[in-house]
Amino acid sequence: MNISKGLWPNHTYDEKDWNPITLEQALQNPWFGYSARKTFAKKAAWRFIDNKSPGFILSTINPPLGSGPAVQELASLDALNTSIQFIGSFILGAGEKEIAPTTNPIFADVREVALAHVMAMEKKGAANQRFFITGGYCSNRQIIDIICRNFPQYKSGLPSKCTKGEG
């Protein structure tokens, strides 16, 4: 995603798009640092392929926010990984009155991301390709509603109204 463009509804992202984040921006914010390191690493890998022509191929899978079932028990919400810390921040939000604007509305199920990795290894046409995959759209309002409906014990930390609205 291009964070500087916000949601950028008039643009259709595809495999040609790169996150334009700079090192300076990455140093300003931990979330930017997370997305920057993924971008910088993938760009370096593609430069290596282009410049060195090694005896192997490269295919990369570029999912947005990854979510899905946890494979390990969490000791606490503080142990959430970077990708889904924002969901934990809703629960730990001490009853914020307003729902934060949705900044990353697209997601991919981690099981589908895993399948995409397998398919990229198995399909000859996937050699030396970048794949941008998404599973759907989800707003902060929808996430809050899911938490309210399925985990009522966390309702007190959520925005004060678990009712319809945008975010």
Residue pairs with C-beta under 8 A, 6 or more apart in sequence:
1 8
1 13
1 19
1 35
1 64
1 104
1 106
2 8
2 11
2 17
2 19
2 20
3 19
3 21
3 25
3 32
3 35
3 103
4 20
5 11
6 103
7 102
7 103
7 105
13 132
14 132
15 62
15 129
15 130
15 131
15 132
17 132
18 39
18 43
19 35
19 36
19 38
19 39
21 32
21 35
21 36
21 39
22 36
23 36
23 40
25 32
25 36
26 32
26 33
26 35
26 36
26 37
27 33
30 82
31 82
34 82
42 60
42 62
42 130
45 58
45 60
46 58
46 60
46 130
48 54
49 57
49 58
49 128
57 127
57 128
58 128
59 120
59 121
59 126
59 127
59 128
59 129
59 130
59 131
60 129
60 130
60 131
61 113
61 116
61 117
61 120
61 131
61 133
62 130
62 131
62 132
62 133
63 108
63 113
63 116
63 132
63 133
63 134
64 104
64 106
64 107
64 108
64 134
65 83
65 84
65 104
65 106
65 107
65 108
66 83
66 107
66 108
66 109
66 110
66 113
67 83
67 84
67 107
67 108
67 109
67 110
68 109
68 110
68 111
69 110
69 111
74 80
77 88
77 91
77 92
78 88
80 87
80 88
87 143
87 147
90 140
90 143
90 144
90 147
90 157
90 158
90 159
91 147
91 151
91 154
91 157
91 158
92 157
93 157
93 158
93 159
94 157
95 156
95 157
95 158
95 159
95 160
96 158
96 159
96 160
97 159
97 160
98 159
98 167
99 140
99 141
99 144
99 159
99 165
99 166
99 167
100 140
100 167
101 140
101 167
102 139
102 140
102 141
102 167
105 137
105 138
105 139
106 134
106 135
106 136
106 137
106 138
107 134
107 135
107 136
107 137
107 138
108 133
108 134
108 135
109 135
112 133
112 135
113 133
116 131
116 133
119 126
120 126
120 129
120 131
139 166
139 167
140 167
141 164
141 165
141 166
141 167
144 158
144 159
144 162
144 167
145 162
147 154
147 155
147 158
148 155
148 158
148 162
155 162
159 167
